[in-house]
Amino acid sequence: MSGVRVLVGTAKGAFILTSDGKREHWKVEGPLFAGWTIYHMKASPVDSNRIYASQCSDWFGQVIQRSNDGGKTWEQPGGEVRMDITGAPPAASNMFVYEGDAGTHMWYDGTPHPWEFKRIWHLEPSLTEVDVVYAGAEDAALFRSKDGAMTWQELPGLRAQRGSEWQPGAGGLGVHTILLDPSDPNRIFVAISAAGAFRTDDGGTTWKPINRGLRSKYIPDPDAEIGHCVHRLAMHPSRPDVLFMQLHWNVMRTDNAGELWTNISGNLPTDFGFPIDVHAHEPETIYVVPIKSDSEHYVHEGKLRVYRSRTGGMDWEPLTNGLPQENCFVNVLRDAMATDTLEECGIYFGTTGGQVYVSPDGGDHWKAIVHDLPRVLSVEVQTLP
């Protein structure tokens, strides 16, 4: 029977949760890298034992960890190497190199602000090459490693897309979503808070904004080409032209790879939130977790509800069985929802209160795998052979 491995990044370490295909009984391992912020962990789809982790500290800097045995042991690829990044202090390991003119972006008051390297928000392993992995950074830049995270080179064409005009969202100026098109190795989608969504069709050399149809009431031009605070993108691998988006406000959809977006918020109680994901076997079934507002980052009415649409948007149903429906004031962050690919698709999410929930039946019933972890920042799932 297939099993699952859930990779959980938290504010104070990483945890690995494993179960068989029934997903009833769980083994909890951790914390790994105790005390460090683990922004994200993700495994290679080429080799299930290859896992990458973003380990970060405001004091010690940024480290990329790699496991070649499914998380049993870890190493820092490249050893103790100081980062070589414009404006960045010395840090622990790995080599990240900005290419070309580092330039500046404009700060809140309109004055120039130098690009800095602060942390890696998201890691996205290649779909076909075990040693190729992408990293989304703050300040917003996209890096690629071709040697298993030993060294990194920026794809500078992204920042060339009017990067001097990008503004940080409340959480920072970060590349937080990286989607690789399984049908076209040259096409990549990224999302930046708060600049918008972008696409490359030539492997990262050149990029274009893909924000037409987005409307953001909090910027001077609500219909601007850039400047939108995209919270998350999701794609079903069978339909890479169809993307779903959780915008700062509004849930959106495109059927033409981002050329035009339409609003699918429909009957949601509030259309503010962070995560969005797609059922593994039903490309029109999507999941979001609405929260009250951009100033009150907790679930609506104190009820933890995942909303599901089986029609690709507009018509939404609350999923509550097994979730607390009173006095619950947690949030679910943008990278903290994932799905497995078992025959009956499992849906997973983690909360800022330290719970990780699973639904082994597509959202109909939920149970907590674990309580009282540190604040959950990311959840990824591997379906194991």
DAKA-V772049 format. One record per residue. N is the residue number from 1. PHI is phi in whole degrees, -180 to 180 (NA if undefined). OMEGA is omega in whole degrees, 0 to 359 (999 if undefined). Layout:
<<N;PHI;OMEGA> <N;PHI;OMEGA>>
//
This chain:
<<1;NA;176> <2;-64;176> <3;-128;179> <4;-133;174> <5;-127;182> <6;-105;181> <7;-101;186> <8;-118;173> <9;-98;181> <10;-131;181> <11;-70;182> <12;-138;177> <13;132;181> <14;-113;179> <15;-134;177> <16;-121;183> <17;-113;183> <18;-129;178> <19;-156;172> <20;-83;186> <21;-67;177> <22;-76;178> <23;58;178> <24;-102;183> <25;-118;190> <26;-128;170> <27;-103;182> <28;-113;178> <29;-117;179> <30;139;3> <31;-79;167> <32;-89;181> <33;54;187> <34;-56;179> <35;91;178> <36;-90;171> <37;-78;176> <38;-107;184> <39;-67;186> <40;-162;169> <41;-132;176> <42;-153;182> <43;-98;176> <44;-73;174> <45;-73;179> <46;-84;182> <47;-139;185> <48;-64;179> <49;-85;180> <50;-89;180> <51;-127;176> <52;-113;179> <53;-138;175> <54;-98;183> <55;-109;191> <56;-137;176> <57;-147;176> <58;-63;182> <59;-93;187> <60;-99;177> <61;95;188> <62;-109;176> <63;-130;168> <64;-103;177> <65;-103;179> <66;-136;173> <67;-118;176> <68;-110;183> <69;-135;175> <70;74;176> <71;97;179> <72;-73;177> <73;-133;185> <74;-136;176> <75;-144;173> <76;-96;181> <77;-58;179> <78;88;178> <79;73;183> <80;-84;181> <81;-122;180> <82;-75;178> <83;-70;179> <84;-116;187> <85;-136;181> <86;-57;175> <87;81;185> <88;-101;174> <89;-76;175> <90;-57;181> <91;-135;196> <92;-77;186> <93;-160;182> <94;70;182> <95;-122;174> <96;-109;184> <97;-125;169> <98;-73;180> <99;-108;177> <100;72;182> <101;-74;180> <102;-63;173> <103;65;179> <104;-141;166> <105;-122;186> <106;-91;180> <107;-83;185> <108;-56;183> <109;-87;178> <110;86;180> <111;-90;180> <112;-65;179> <113;-134;183> <114;-69;174> <115;-69;179> <116;-125;172> <117;-105;183> <118;-112;184> <119;-167;172> <120;-102;181> <121;-83;191> <122;-148;176> <123;-119;181> <124;-132;178> <125;-67;177> <126;-60;177> <127;-78;188> <128;-131;185> <129;-126;189> <130;-67;183> <131;-95;178> <132;-101;180> <133;-149;179> <134;-106;180> <135;-135;176> <136;-99;189> <137;-110;163> <138;-119;358> <139;-64;197> <140;-60;174> <141;-155;178> <142;-113;179> <143;-115;175> <144;-135;172> <145;-115;177> <146;-109;184> <147;-128;175> <148;69;176> <149;79;175> <150;-73;178> <151;-136;185> <152;-135;173> <153;-126;178> <154;-72;166> <155;-97;195> <156;-72;180> <157;-62;179> <158;-67;180> <159;-68;177> <160;-69;178> <161;-83;176> <162;57;180> <163;-60;179> <164;-64;181> <165;-100;182> <166;-71;179> <167;-122;176> <168;-72;167> <169;-76;183> <170;-61;180> <171;-90;182> <172;124;180> <173;-95;189> <174;-127;167> <175;-84;188> <176;-112;179> <177;-129;175> <178;-133;178> <179;-116;179> <180;-100;181> <181;-76;182> <182;-70;180> <183;-95;183> <184;-147;183> <185;-65;180> <186;-91;184> <187;-107;180> <188;-134;173> <189;-112;173> <190;-134;173> <191;-132;185> <192;-129;172> <193;-100;7> <194;-126;177> <195;-128;178> <196;128;179> <197;-108;183> <198;-140;181> <199;-137;169> <200;-116;176> <201;-115;182> <202;-131;175> <203;78;175> <204;108;180> <205;-73;178> <206;-125;184> <207;-136;174> <208;-136;172> <209;-67;177> <210;-127;187> <211;-126;182> <212;-68;184> <213;103;175> <214;-76;178> <215;-136;184> <216;-127;187> <217;-71;186> <218;-95;177> <219;-116;186> <220;-55;176> <221;-110;185> <222;-58;182> <223;-106;186> <224;-61;179> <225;-70;175> <226;-132;178> <227;112;183> <228;-85;181> <229;-90;177> <230;-77;182> <231;-92;184> <232;-173;172> <233;-118;176> <234;-142;183> <235;-144;168> <236;-92;186> <237;-61;180> <238;-79;182> <239;-139;185> <240;-69;175> <241;-82;181> <242;-101;179> <243;-120;174> <244;-117;185> <245;-135;162> <246;-97;175> <247;-85;178> <248;-48;162> <249;-117;176> <250;94;169> <251;-104;190> <252;-126;180> <253;-145;170> <254;-129;176> <255;-109;182> <256;-137;173> <257;59;175> <258;97;180> <259;-66;177> <260;-153;180> <261;-110;175> <262;-128;183> <263;-81;178> <264;-125;182> <265;-66;174> <266;49;186> <267;-96;176> <268;-62;180> <269;-68;172> <270;-154;183> <271;-105;171> <272;-95;179> <273;180;182> <274;-121;186> <275;-85;168> <276;-153;180> <277;-149;186> <278;-123;175> <279;-57;185> <280;-65;186> <281;-118;182> <282;-127;187> <283;-62;179> <284;-98;178> <285;-103;184> <286;-128;186> <287;-131;173> <288;-139;175> <289;-128;180> <290;-67;171> <291;-122;196> <292;-65;183> <293;-168;179> <294;-78;173> <295;-110;178> <296;-117;187> <297;-85;172> <298;-149;189> <299;-66;185> <300;-64;177> <301;63;180> <302;67;181> <303;-118;180> <304;-85;183> <305;-130;168> <306;-90;178> <307;-105;182> <308;-120;169> <309;-117;176> <310;-94;185> <311;-119;179> <312;75;178> <313;123;179> <314;77;180> <315;-101;186> <316;-124;176> <317;-125;177> <318;-79;177> <319;-110;190> <320;-129;188> <321;-64;181> <322;97;179> <323;-105;182> <324;-64;184> <325;-116;172> <326;-158;176> <327;53;178> <328;-115;186> <329;-133;179> <330;-105;175> <331;-124;172> <332;-120;187> <333;-81;193> <334;-61;183> <335;-100;189> <336;-105;174> <337;-135;182> <338;-156;178> <339;-131;172> <340;-99;184> <341;-118;175> <342;-64;185> <343;-56;170> <344;-100;192> <345;-62;175> <346;-97;178> <347;-116;185> <348;-133;169> <349;-156;177> <350;-121;185> <351;-117;175> <352;-70;174> <353;-89;175> <354;93;176> <355;-96;170> <356;-123;182> <357;-110;174> <358;-133;166> <359;-119;181> <360;-81;184> <361;-131;172> <362;72;177> <363;113;183> <364;-71;180> <365;-135;183> <366;-127;171> <367;-148;178> <368;-82;172> <369;-73;184> <370;-153;176> <371;-113;163> <372;65;167> <373;-72;167> <374;-61;179> <375;-49;184> <376;-83;180> <377;-101;184> <378;-153;175> <379;-138;173> <380;-130;185> <381;-128;171> <382;-109;169> <383;-95;188> <384;-92;177> <385;-70;999>>
//
